[in-house]
Amino acid sequence: MAGISAERQENAVINAINAHAKIDSPITILTGTTKISNIIKAEKYTGRQVGGSEPYTDVQLFLKNKTTLNISLKGESAPSLAGGGLSGLEQIVPGIAKMFMKAAFNYLIKIKLKAGDKVPDIYGKINEFHKLKIIKGNVAIGGPIDYMYIGSMDPTFRYDPKSKILTFTNGKFIPVDVYSKTHELYFRLRARREDQRFDPTAKDGSGTPKIYGKSPSKGDSAGRIVVTDKVPSAAKIIDVK
């Protein structure tokens, strides 16, 4: 359902832009204090990450001066801000995801979690130096992105033909540098399947702890790392140096 919702959101944004740009090109997008001018069309991004995962970029805006802007679209509820898991993060800041996995493993050993126990979700705060890099991404992972659009999965808008301004009324376009400066970011490690449990011996090919054992029902043999800006009040947050 999440994939269907994301597709609906992307199509709605693209269709809203193109419906008016086709007639009044170029047009301007306005949300809050963010204004993007000289837009002649919007298209869905068709590339992938080098590892085959979903790219950072969802939609591209093409401007009259031949500039292309990459946009990442997210929902309002605890959005995952970076995709591709450990391998994708390693493409951006080599070593950082593995560092988080090792820190998470050491924490679980410290609290005496035993093999076969359920693993609690673990969060790791991302330092200021790496925040913008991780949010922006790079070419290898289908970026870099210029703006994030965060809003309803069913975007609404109004258009003023006199000013050629398209205003999105239940979502915001936010420049990535502004987003990075105004939000704390965290890694979140969680199980892919409910029946995955702690395996202190599980490691990947580089020797990094995988933490999770195989799912008996589905066979998944690793957890999932995402980047988020929201952390539950009772969550355990570890430092990622």
C-alpha positions, 0 to 999 in steps of 0.5 A, spaced: 500 500 500 505 504 501 508 503 494 501 505 491 500 511 495 507 514 493 505 513 486 499 516 487 502 522 490 508 522 485 502 522 479 498 528 482 504 532 483 506 531 476 499 532 473 498 538 477 504 541 474 504 539 467 496 541 466 498 548 467 505 548 464 503 545 458 498 552 457 502 557 461 509 555 461 513 557 464 510 557 471 512 558 478 511 553 484 509 556 491 509 553 498 510 557 504 516 561 503 519 556 497 518 559 490 521 555 484 520 559 478 521 558 470 518 550 470 516 548 463 514 540 465 515 535 470 517 528 469 517 521 473 525 519 475 526 513 471 533 511 474 535 506 479 541 506 485 547 503 482 545 497 487 538 496 484 534 500 489 529 505 489 532 512 487 533 518 492 529 522 486 522 521 485 520 527 480 524 531 476 522 539 474 525 542 468 526 549 468 526 554 462 534 555 463 535 548 462 536 546 469 533 540 472 531 539 479 531 533 483 525 532 488 524 527 493 517 526 495 515 523 502 508 523 506 507 526 513 507 520 517 515 519 520 518 519 513 524 515 511 528 520 508 534 516 505 533 509 501 537 503 499 539 501 506 546 499 508 549 499 501 546 506 499 548 509 505 555 507 504 555 510 497 554 516 500 559 516 506 563 510 506 563 507 513 558 510 516 552 505 516 557 499 518 559 504 524 552 504 526 551 497 525 557 496 530 555 501 535 548 498 535 551 491 536 555 493 542 549 496 545 545 490 544 551 486 548 552 491 553 544 490 555 545 482 555 541 481 549 541 473 548 541 469 541 534 468 539 531 474 543 527 480 540 531 486 538 528 493 540 528 498 534 535 502 535 536 509 533 543 513 532 544 520 531 547 523 525 552 528 526 552 535 523 558 533 518 554 528 515 547 530 515 546 534 508 550 529 505 545 523 507 539 527 505 542 530 498 545 523 496 549 523 490 549 520 483 550 513 485 544 513 489 539 516 484 540 523 486 543 528 488 536 531 490 535 539 490 528 539 494 524 535 498 516 535 498 513 533 504 505 532 504 499 529 504 499 523 499 493 526 496 496 533 494 491 539 493 493 545 490 490 552 486 492 555 480 492 563 479 493 564 471 494 571 472 501 570 476 502 563 473 503 561 480 501 553 482 500 553 490 500 546 493 496 547 499 497 541 503 504 539 502 511 543 502 517 543 497 523 544 502 530 546 499 535 540 502 540 545 505 534 548 509 531 541 511 538 539 514 539 545 518 532 545 521 532 537 523 535 532 527 536 526 523 537 519 525 538 512 523 533 507 525 535 499 525 529 495 525 527 488 523 524 486 516 520 481 519 516 480 525 519 473 526 527 475 526 531 475 532 538 476 535 543 472 532 550 475 535 554 471 530 551 473 524 555 478 519 556 480 512 561 479 507 565 485 510 565 482 517 560 487 520 554 485 524 548 483 521 544 483 528 538 479 525 538 472 524 534 469 518 526 469 518 523 462 519 517 464 515 520 468 509 528 467 509 530 475 510 537 475 513 538 482 515 535 488 518 533 494 515 536 501 516 532 507 514 534 515 516 528 519 519 527 525 523 522 522 528 524 518 534 519 515 539 520 518 546 522 512 549 527 510 544 534 508 545 539 513 541 546 511 540 552 515 538 554 514 531 561 518 531 
